[in-house]
Amino acid sequence: MALKRGSSGLGGSQRNRSTRSSSFPILVLIFCSFLAPLIFFVGRGLYTSIDHNDVSTTSSKQDLDWRERLALQQIKPLLTKEVIDIIKASTDDLGPLSLDSFRKNNLSASWRFVGQEILDKHNVADAEVNKPSPIAADSKPEITRGKQHNPVKGDNSQFVDSPAKLARRQLRERKREKRAADLLKRDDDVTVKLENAAIERSKSVDSSVLGKYSIWRKENDNENTDSTVRLMRDQMIMARVYISIATMKKKLDLAQELQTRLKESQRALGDAGSDADLTRSAHEKMKSMGQVLSKAREQLYDCKLVTTKLRAMLQSADEQVRGLKRQSTFLSQLAAKTIPNGIHCLSMRLTIDYYLLPPEKRKFPRGENRENPDLFHYALFSDNVLAASVVVNSTIVNAKEPEKHVFHLVTDKLNFGAMNMWFLLNPPGKATIHVENVDEFKWLNSSYCPVLRQLESAAMKEYYFKAAHPNTLSAGSSNLKYRNPKYLSMLNHLRFYLPQVYPKLNKILFLDDDIVVQKDLTGLWSVDLHGKVNGAVETCGQSFHRFDKYLNFSNPHIARNFDPNACGWAYGMNMFDLKEWKKRDITGIYHKWQNMNEDRVLWKLGTLPPGLITFYGLTHPLEKSWHVLGLGYNPSIDRSEIENAAVIHYNGNMKPWLELAMTKYRSYWTKYIKFDHPYIRSCKLSE
């Protein structure tokens, strides 16, 4: 039994070994017959897609379908559906290394048609949208391949690749067109940027003397809406461009024809500002110019060259505008510092008649009111007789109790007689008038007043008068600003010495001579200044009316003591508490800062900067309606704001007595002048 069992076990072992040995060749045979061809075809397809040196990449969809069908015909009878799905899933899991993914996504446009459906028009459009930038795409190497003449046995024995080539050619053409359009757009963008930069440069011209008002301001633009005039001007610009190009390209006949048409258009256009101003021949000239321009465009048009010429013309026009603005600034400063002939005539006639009067008739009545602190006192420092008369007249006309108002006028020696004579002939009702000569203030000398001492120095004289022969127009306009008499006259600096001029008064209202009073001002004397010295309207509605506009904050003395964003305020109508003034020694503070500014390192000009410093922290803001500014430079002040104001101020260069005054504001000033007065008529002063 043991022997049998052993023999039986041996026999089983041999049977198992023989079974395994016999099944192994079968597996090898299956692998070689079916799986090896499958792997071969898959590898061949991958190799065909990658190797662009040895294998043609112009295989068509029919060639690929033939290979797939051949492989599937041999594999499907032997493998179940589950096995095929597993193989397909394993190849799909390769991701970027799979055949389809590699063929469709990872190669350049010149490779993608291999094994891919020929693009129809819709797919071409999609490819156009999703393709990379034209420059990058065109920089890739393109591989052109000829037709394959080796037939392949099967249902589709011929490669069909011409539609693919057509699709590629269309793609390349569209790329080139898009790239050209991008380059043109880029050139247009550069041109627009240059034009905008030129416009911004033209805005940077110093027009501070004109203040806000300038004919170049956007709100003052009067854009021409007449189509014919605009078209003719555009034609003339293009004619100049083509004349330059024609001359450069030696086409002198065309250049001469353009020049002739240009002169005709200039004569036809003339000074016309609208279509209604054009002559009858203008339309014919416009048509003739259009025909010549069409001819020139056909022969000469070069986008880059035309753009260059237009850019040069723009820059030249920009320089001309800048020069005209500098000239305008210079002339406006010159006009602002001069006295019109009529006002000069009035002053001279009044002066002569004053000194012909007996001394006893030169005195004003009610002299006892001059030092009465219970009355309403005004300080007015001016050398302009007509302007001073408007201030006094407008104040008295609108006052409820004229007899309680006292006007303290201070002028210079030249106008002292005229100022006295005018108010002797034209007394302001029951109000009190007091006229003084600043040259008779003996205490106002160079040993006491820093400004006088500085004006007498050689360095200051050179600073103010070195513009006798300026090298450039801009230098002349800048230095002319320094030579304005108001910066050199002590009448302008006398406002810092009010307690010395009027020692017995408690409060006084300071008025400039370029203001008009429209309401009763007695309410200002009851305004509580809360212990401050100066009551004034603030002007910090815009950033340039803050301290950093007037003071040099790069200087440590200024930076350490003042806030650059502190709100500025206006001279022109200021209520001063003279008791607090004396208590805080305001004049001493002014002297301290004026001495520190001997070299003009803290501020440059005027009395407002030292006023801002002297009254820093000591100014009480008044209601805006008390004082409206800007009628001498700002053309866009609201009319209701002007009419509701107690005082309107013509600060700026365009004073109402000058020819360059803004007409829209002048009537507020002229209505307080009696133009039928004999002296005014004899000096030919008119509205």
C-alpha positions in Angstrom: 0.0 0.0 0.0 2.8 2.3 0.8 4.4 1.5 -2.5 1.2 2.3 -4.3 0.8 5.5 -2.5 4.3 6.5 -3.3 4.0 5.6 -6.9 0.7 7.3 -7.1 2.2 10.5 -5.6 5.0 10.4 -8.0 2.7 10.0 -10.9 0.6 13.0 -9.9 3.7 15.2 -9.6 4.9 14.2 -13.0 1.4 14.9 -14.4 1.4 18.4 -12.9 4.8 19.2 -14.2 4.0 17.9 -17.6 0.8 20.0 -17.6 2.7 23.2 -16.7 5.4 22.5 -19.3 2.8 21.9 -22.0 0.7 25.1 -21.1 3.7 27.5 -21.2 4.3 27.2 -25.0 0.7 27.8 -25.5 0.9 31.2 -23.6 4.0 32.1 -25.5 2.3 31.3 -28.8 -0.8 33.5 -27.8 1.5 36.3 -26.7 3.5 36.2 -30.0 0.4 35.8 -32.1 -1.8 38.5 -30.7 -0.3 40.7 -28.0 3.0 41.3 -29.8 1.3 42.7 -33.0 -0.9 44.9 -30.7 2.2 46.3 -29.0 3.9 46.6 -32.3 1.1 48.7 -33.8 0.7 50.9 -30.7 4.5 51.5 -30.6 4.6 52.1 -34.3 1.9 54.7 -34.0 3.7 56.4 -31.2 7.0 56.3 -33.1 5.3 57.6 -36.2 4.0 60.6 -34.3 7.3 61.5 -32.7 10.0 60.8 -35.1 9.7 63.6 -37.6 13.0 62.9 -39.4 12.3 59.3 -40.6 8.5 58.9 -40.7 6.2 61.0 -42.8 3.7 63.0 -40.7 1.2 63.6 -43.5 -0.7 60.3 -42.8 -4.4 60.8 -43.3 -7.4 59.8 -41.2 -8.0 56.9 -43.6 -4.5 55.5 -43.0 -4.9 55.6 -39.2 -8.4 54.0 -39.4 -7.0 51.2 -41.6 -4.3 50.3 -39.0 -6.8 50.4 -36.2 -9.3 48.2 -38.0 -6.6 45.7 -38.9 -5.4 45.4 -35.3 -8.9 45.1 -34.0 -9.8 42.5 -36.5 -7.0 40.3 -35.3 -7.4 40.9 -31.6 -11.2 40.9 -31.1 -11.8 37.2 -31.9 -9.2 36.2 -29.3 -9.7 38.7 -26.5 -12.8 39.4 -24.5 -14.4 42.9 -24.2 -13.2 43.1 -20.6 -9.6 42.6 -21.7 -9.8 45.2 -24.4 -11.2 47.7 -22.0 -8.4 47.0 -19.5 -5.8 47.6 -22.2 -7.5 50.8 -23.3 -7.8 52.1 -19.7 -4.1 51.4 -19.1 -3.1 53.4 -22.1 -5.4 56.3 -21.2 -3.9 56.4 -17.7 -0.6 57.3 -19.3 -1.9 60.8 -19.5 0.6 63.0 -21.5 2.4 59.8 -22.7 -0.7 58.3 -24.3 -0.8 58.2 -28.0 -3.9 60.4 -28.5 -2.8 62.9 -25.9 0.7 63.1 -27.3 -0.6 63.4 -30.8 -3.3 66.0 -30.1 -1.9 68.3 -27.4 1.9 68.1 -27.0 3.2 68.9 -30.5 3.4 72.1 -32.5 0.8 73.1 -35.0 2.9 71.6 -37.8 2.5 68.1 -36.2 -1.0 68.1 -35.0 -2.7 66.9 -38.2 -1.1 63.5 -37.9 -3.8 61.1 -37.0 -6.2 64.0 -36.5 -9.5 64.7 -38.3 -9.2 67.3 -41.0 -10.4 70.6 -39.6 -13.6 72.0 -41.0 -14.3 75.7 -41.0 -15.7 75.8 -37.5 -12.6 74.0 -36.1 -10.3 76.3 -37.9 -12.0 79.3 -36.3 -11.7 77.6 -32.9 -8.0 77.0 -33.5 -7.6 80.6 -34.5 -9.0 81.8 -31.2 -7.0 79.3 -29.0 -3.7 79.3 -30.8 -0.6 81.0 -29.2 0.5 84.5 -30.1 1.4 85.0 -33.8 5.0 85.9 -33.1 5.6 82.8 -30.9 3.8 80.5 -33.3 5.6 81.7 -36.4 8.9 81.4 -34.6 8.5 77.6 -34.4 10.1 75.6 -37.2 7.7 74.4 -39.8 8.3 71.0 -41.4 6.9 70.6 -44.9 6.4 67.2 -46.3 5.6 66.0 -49.7 2.9 63.6 -50.7 3.4 59.9 -50.0 3.5 58.0 -53.3 3.8 54.5 -51.7 0.4 52.9 -51.7 -0.7 50.9 -48.8 -2.7 47.8 -49.4 -6.2 48.0 -47.9 -9.4 49.8 -48.3 -7.6 53.2 -48.3 -4.4 52.8 -50.2 -3.7 56.5 -50.9 -2.8 59.2 -48.4 -5.1 62.2 -48.8 -3.2 65.2 -47.3 -4.1 68.3 -49.4 -7.0 69.4 -47.1 -4.6 69.4 -44.2 -2.1 71.4 -46.0 -4.8 73.8 -47.0 -5.9 74.2 -43.4 -2.3 74.8 -42.3 -1.9 77.4 -45.0 -5.1 79.2 -43.9 -3.9 79.2 -40.3 -0.6 80.7 -41.2 -2.2 83.4 -43.3 -4.5 84.3 -40.5 -1.6 84.4 -38.1 0.3 86.8 -40.3 -2.8 89.0 -40.6 -3.4 89.1 -36.9 0.3 89.8 -36.3 0.2 92.7 -38.7 -2.9 94.1 -37.1 -1.3 93.8 -33.6 1.8 95.7 -34.9 -0.4 98.5 -36.3 -2.4 98.7 -33.1 0.8 98.9 -31.1 2.0 101.7 -33.3 -1.3 103.5 -32.9 -1.0 103.1 -29.1 2.4 104.6 -29.1 1.2 107.6 -31.2 -1.7 108.2 -28.8 0.7 108.1 -25.8 3.0 110.6 -27.4 0.1 112.9 -28.2 -1.2 112.7 -24.7 2.3 113.4 -23.3 2.6 116.5 -25.6 -0.7 117.7 -24.3 0.3 117.2 -20.7 3.6 119.1 -21.3 1.6 122.0 -22.7 -0.4 122.2 -19.5 2.8 122.6 -17.4 3.5 126.1 -18.6 3.8 128.5 -15.6 0.6 130.5 -15.6 0.5 131.3 -11.9 0.3 135.0 -12.6 -2.9 134.4 -14.5 -4.2 132.3 -11.6 -6.8 129.9 -12.6 -7.9 131.8 -15.6 -6.4 130.8 -18.9 -7.7 130.6 -22.4 -6.3 127.1 -22.6 -8.5 125.8 -19.7 -10.8 123.0 -20.7 -14.0 124.7 -19.5 -13.2 127.7 -21.7 -12.8 125.6 -24.9 -15.2 126.6 -27.6 -14.9 123.5 -29.8 -15.9 124.2 -33.3 -18.9 122.0 -34.3 -19.1 123.2 -38.0 -18.2 120.2 -40.2 -17.0 122.1 -43.2 -14.5 124.2 -41.3 -13.2 121.2 -39.5 -12.8 119.2 -42.7 -10.9 122.0 -44.4 -8.6 122.3 -41.5 -8.0 118.6 -41.5 -7.3 118.7 -45.3 -4.8 121.4 -44.8 -2.9 119.4 -42.2 -2.8 116.3 -44.4 -1.7 118.5 -47.4 1.3 119.7 -45.4 2.2 116.1 -44.5 2.0 115.0 -48.2 4.0 118.0 -49.3 6.8 117.0 -47.0 6.7 113.4 -48.2 6.5 114.3 -51.9 9.4 116.7 -51.6 11.4 113.9 -49.8 10.6 111.4 -52.6 11.4 113.9 -55.4 7.8 114.1 -56.6 8.0 117.8 -57.1 5.0 118.1 -59.5 2.7 116.6 -56.9 4.3 118.7 -54.1 3.6 121.8 -56.2 0.0 120.8 -56.9 -0.5 120.2 -53.2 1.1 123.6 -52.3 -1.3 125.4 -54.7 -4.4 123.7 -53.3 -3.2 124.5 -49.8 -2.9 128.2 -50.5 -6.3 128.2 -52.1 -7.8 126.5 -49.0 -6.1 129.0 -46.7 -7.5 131.9 -48.6 -11.0 130.3 -48.7 -11.0 129.5 -45.0 -9.5 132.8 -43.9 -10.5 133.7 -40.3 -13.8 131.8 -40.6 -14.8 130.2 -37.3 -18.0 128.6 -38.5 -19.5 127.3 -41.7 -21.7 130.4 -42.0 -18.5 132.5 -42.3 -17.1 130.6 -45.3 -17.1 132.1 -48.8 -19.0 130.6 -51.7 -15.9 129.2 -53.2 -14.9 127.3 -50.0 -16.8 124.1 -51.0 -15.2 124.0 -54.4 -11.8 124.4 -52.9 -12.6 121.7 -50.4 -13.5 119.3 -53.3 -10.4 120.2 -55.3 -8.2 119.6 -52.2 -9.9 116.2 -51.6 -9.1 115.1 -55.1 -5.4 116.0 -54.8 -5.2 114.4 -51.4 -6.7 111.1 -52.9 -4.1 111.2 -55.6 -1.3 111.9 -53.1 -2.6 109.0 -50.9 -2.4 106.6 -53.7 1.2 107.6 -54.6 2.7 108.5 -51.3 0.8 106.8 -48.4 3.2 105.1 -46.0 1.7 104.5 -42.6 4.9 104.8 -40.7 6.1 107.9 -42.6 2.7 109.7 -42.3 2.7 108.9 -38.6 6.2 110.3 -38.1 5.3 113.5 -40.0 2.1 114.0 -38.0 4.0 113.4 -34.8 6.6 116.0 -35.8 3.8 118.5 -36.6 2.2 117.9 -33.2 5.4 118.5 -31.3 6.0 121.7 -33.3 2.5 122.9 -32.6 3.0 122.1 -28.9 6.1 124.2 -28.8 4.3 127.1 -30.5 1.5 126.9 -27.9 4.0 126.9 -25.1 5.7 130.0 -26.6 2.3 131.8 -26.9 1.4 131.0 -23.4 4.7 132.4 -22.1 4.1 135.5 -24.2 0.5 135.8 -22.8 1.8 135.5 -19.3 4.4 138.2 -19.9 1.9 140.6 -21.5 -0.7 140.0 -18.8 1.9 140.8 -16.1 2.9 143.9 -18.0 -0.7 145.0 -18.2 -1.5 144.2 -14.6 1.3 146.4 -13.3 0.5 149.4 -15.4 -2.1 152.2 -14.7 -4.6 153.0 -17.4 -4.3 156.4 -19.0 -7.7 157.4 -17.8 -6.9 156.7 -14.1 -3.6 158.5 -14.4 -5.3 161.5 -15.9 -7.9 161.5 -13.1 -5.2 161.4 -10.5 -3.2 164.3 -12.1 -6.2 166.5 -12.5 -7.3 166.0 -8.9 -3.8 166.6 -7.6 -3.5 169.9 -9.4 -6.9 171.1 -8.1 -6.1 169.9 -4.5 -3.0 172.0 -4.2 -4.8 175.0 -5.6 -7.2 174.9 -2.7 -6.6 177.1 0.4 -5.3 175.0 3.4 -8.5 175.6 5.4 -10.6 173.9 2.7 -8.5 170.8 2.6 -9.9 169.4 5.9 -12.6 166.7 6.2 -15.6 167.2 8.5 -16.2 165.0 11.6 -12.5 164.7 12.5 -13.4 163.7 16.0 -14.7 160.3 14.8 -11.3 159.1 13.7 -10.3 157.7 17.1 -13.7 156.8 18.5 -13.5 153.0 19.2 -17.3 152.7 19.3 -17.6 153.3 15.6 -17.0 151.0 12.7 -13.5 151.6 11.4 -12.1 150.5 8.0 -8.4 150.5 6.8 -7.8 150.9 3.1 -4.3 151.3 1.7 -4.3 152.2 -2.0 -2.7 154.4 -4.7 -5.6 154.0 -7.1 -8.2 156.8 -6.6 -10.9 155.3 -8.7 -10.6 151.9 -7.0 -10.7 153.4 -3.5 -13.8 155.4 -4.4 -15.6 152.2 -5.4 -14.7 150.5 -2.1 -16.0 153.5 -0.1 -19.1 154.1 -2.2 -20.2 150.5 -2.2 -19.7 150.2 1.5 -21.8 153.3 2.3 -24.5 152.5 -0.2 -25.1 149.2 1.5 -24.6 150.4 5.1 -27.6 150.6 7.4 -26.1 153.4 9.5 -23.6 155.3 7.3 -22.8 157.9 10.0 -21.2 155.2 12.1 -18.6 154.3 9.5 -15.1 155.7 9.5 -12.7 155.1 6.5 -8.9 155.4 7.1 -7.2 155.7 3.7 -3.5 155.6 3.4 -1.8 156.4 0.1 1.6 157.5 -1.2 3.0 161.0 -1.7 2.1 161.0 -5.5 -1.6 160.3 -4.9 -2.1 162.0 -1.6 -3.6 165.2 -3.2 -5.8 163.3 -5.6 -7.2 161.0 -2.9 -8.1 164.0 -0.7 -9.5 166.0 -3.5 -11.8 163.2 -4.7 -13.5 162.7 -1.4 -13.7 166.4 -0.7 -15.6 166.8 -3.9 -17.6 163.5 -3.4 -18.1 163.1 0.3 -19.7 159.6 1.2 -22.8 160.9 2.9 -22.4 161.2 6.7 -19.5 158.8 6.8 -16.1 160.0 8.0 -13.0 160.1 5.7 -9.4 160.3 6.9 -6.6 160.3 4.4 -2.9 159.9 5.3 0.4 159.8 3.5 2.6 156.8 4.2 5.7 158.8 3.5 4.9 160.9 6.6 5.1 157.9 9.0 8.5 158.7 10.4 8.5 155.6 12.6 8.3 153.5 9.5 12.0 153.4 8.6 14.7 150.8 7.7 16.0 150.6 11.3 12.5 149.4 12.5 11.0 147.7 9.4 13.0 144.7 8.0 11.3 145.0 4.6 12.5 148.5 4.1 16.0 147.5 5.1 16.0 144.6 2.7 14.7 146.7 -0.2 17.5 149.1 0.3 20.2 146.4 0.1 22.1 145.9 -3.2 21.3 142.2 -3.2 17.6 142.8 -3.1 17.8 145.5 -5.8 19.6 143.1 -8.1 17.1 140.4 -7.3 14.1 142.6 -8.2 15.6 144.5 -11.1 18.0 142.1 -12.8 15.4 141.4 -15.5 16.2 144.6 -17.4 17.5 142.6 -20.3 16.2 139.0 -19.9 17.7 136.3 -22.1 14.4 134.5 -22.6 10.8 135.4 -22.6 10.1 133.1 -19.7 12.9 134.6 -17.7 11.5 138.1 -18.5 8.0 137.2 -17.4 9.3 135.6 -14.2 11.4 138.6 -13.2 8.7 141.1 -14.3 6.5 139.5 -11.6 9.1 140.5 -9.0 9.2 144.1 -10.3 5.4 144.6 -9.8 5.1 147.8 -7.7 2.8 146.2 -5.1 5.7 143.9 -4.0 8.0 147.0 -3.5 5.5 149.4 -2.0 5.2 149.9 1.7 1.5 150.3 1.2 1.4 146.5 0.7 3.3 145.8 3.9 1.6 148.4 6.1 -1.1 145.8 7.0 1.4 144.3 9.5 1.6 147.7 11.4 -2.1 148.4 12.1 -1.8 149.0 15.9 1.1 151.4 15.2 -1.0 153.3 12.6 -4.2 153.3 14.7 -3.1 153.0 18.4 -6.4 154.0 19.9 -8.7 151.6 18.1 -9.8 148.1 19.4 -11.0 146.5 16.1 -10.6 147.4 12.5 -11.8 145.9 9.2 -9.0 145.7 6.6 -10.2 146.0 2.9 -8.2 145.7 -0.3 -8.8 148.2 -3.0 -9.9 145.6 -5.6 -13.1 144.6 -3.7 -16.8 145.6 -3.9 -19.1 145.6 -0.9 -22.6 144.4 -1.6 -24.1 144.1 1.9 -24.0 145.8 5.3 -20.7 144.8 7.0 -21.5 145.9 10.6 -22.3 142.3 11.6 -18.5 141.6 11.4 -17.9 143.7 14.5 -20.1 141.4 16.5 -18.4 138.1 15.4 -16.7 136.3 18.3 -13.1 135.6 17.2 -12.7 133.3 20.2 -9.5 135.0 21.3 -8.0 135.0 17.8 -6.4 138.0 16.2 -7.5 137.6 12.6 -11.0 136.8 11.2 -10.8 135.7 7.6 -12.4 133.4 5.0 -10.5 130.2 4.5 -9.4 129.2 0.9 -8.5 125.6 1.3 -11.3 124.2 -0.8 -8.5 123.1 -3.1 -5.1 121.7 -2.3 -3.1 124.5 -3.8 -4.6 126.9 -1.2 -2.8 125.2 1.6 0.4 126.2 3.3 2.7 124.1 1.1 1.6 126.3 -1.9 3.2 129.4 -0.4 6.0 128.3 1.9 9.2 126.4 1.4 8.8 123.2 3.4 12.2 122.0 2.5 13.6 124.5 4.9 13.8 123.1 8.5 12.4 126.3 10.1 9.3 126.0 8.0 8.9 122.2 8.3 9.4 122.3 12.1 6.9 125.0 12.9 4.0 124.6 10.3 1.7 122.0 8.9 1.9 121.8 5.1 -1.7 120.9 4.9 -2.9 123.8 7.1 -5.7 125.8 5.5 -4.8 129.1 3.9 -7.0 132.2 4.2 -7.5 135.3 2.2 -6.3 138.9 2.6 -8.9 141.4 1.2 -11.5 141.5 4.0 -10.0 140.8 7.4 -11.3 141.7 10.9 -8.4 142.4 13.2 -8.7 142.5 17.0 -6.0 145.1 17.8 -6.1 144.4 21.5 -5.2 140.8 21.0 -2.7 141.9 18.4 -0.8 144.0 20.9 -1.0 141.3 23.6 0.5 138.6 21.3 3.0 141.0 19.7 2.0 140.1 16.2 4.2 142.8 14.6 7.2 141.3 16.5 6.4 137.8 15.1 6.3 139.3 11.6 9.6 141.0 12.1 11.2 137.8 13.3 10.2 135.8 10.2 10.9 138.6 7.8 14.5 138.8 9.2 14.9 135.1 8.7 13.7 135.4 5.1 16.3 138.0 4.1 17.8 135.5 1.5 14.2 134.6 0.4 14.6 131.0 1.5 11.3 130.7 3.3 9.0 132.3 0.7 9.5 134.4 -2.5 7.0 137.2 -2.9 4.1 139.0 -1.5 2.4 139.6 1.9 0.2 136.5 2.1 3.1 134.0 2.9 4.3 136.1 5.9 0.7 136.7 6.9 0.0 132.9 7.0 3.1 132.5 9.2 2.4 135.5 11.4 -1.2 134.6 12.1 -0.6 130.8 12.2 -3.0 129.4 14.8 -4.4 132.9 15.4 -7.0 133.1 12.6 -10.7 132.5 13.1 -12.6 131.3 10.0 -15.5 133.4 8.8 -18.5 132.2 6.9 -17.8 131.8 3.1 -20.6 134.2 2.2 -18.8 137.1 3.7 -16.0 137.1 1.1 -16.1 135.5 -2.4 -12.7 135.5 -4.3 -11.5 134.9 -7.8 -13.2 137.5 -9.9 -9.8 138.6 -11.2 -8.8 135.1 -12.6 -11.6 132.5 -12.4 -14.3 132.7 -15.1 -16.4 129.9 -13.7 -17.7 131.4 -10.4 -21.4 130.7 -9.9 -23.5 133.9 -10.3 -25.7 133.1 -7.3 -22.6 132.8 -5.2 -21.4 136.2 -6.3 -24.8 137.9 -5.7 -25.2 136.4 -2.2 -21.7 137.5 -1.1 -21.2 140.4 1.2 -17.8 141.2 -0.4 -16.6 140.2 -3.9 -12.9 140.3 -4.5 -11.2 140.8 -7.9 -7.9 139.2 -6.8 -5.7 138.2 -9.7 -4.4 140.1 -12.7 -7.7 140.9 -14.4 -8.6 143.9 -12.3 -12.0 145.5 -13.2 -10.3 148.9 -14.2 -8.1 147.2 -16.7 -8.9 146.3 -20.3 -8.2 142.7 -19.7 -10.9 142.4 -17.1 -13.5 139.7 -17.5 -16.6 141.4 -19.0 -19.0 139.1 -17.1 -17.8 140.4 -13.7 -17.1 144.0 -14.6 -20.6 145.4 -14.1 -20.5 144.6 -10.3 -17.7 147.1 -10.1 -18.7 149.8 -12.6 -22.2 150.4 -11.1 -20.5 152.3 -8.2 -18.8 154.8 -10.6 -20.5 158.0 -11.7 -19.4 158.1 -15.3 -21.2 161.4 -15.8 -18.8 163.1 -13.3 -16.9 166.0 -14.9 -13.5 164.6 -14.0 -14.3 161.2 -15.2 -15.7 162.5 -18.5 -12.7 164.7 -19.1 -10.4 161.8 -18.6 -12.5 159.7 -21.0 -13.2 157.0 -18.5 -16.2 154.9 -19.7 -18.0 151.7 -19.0 
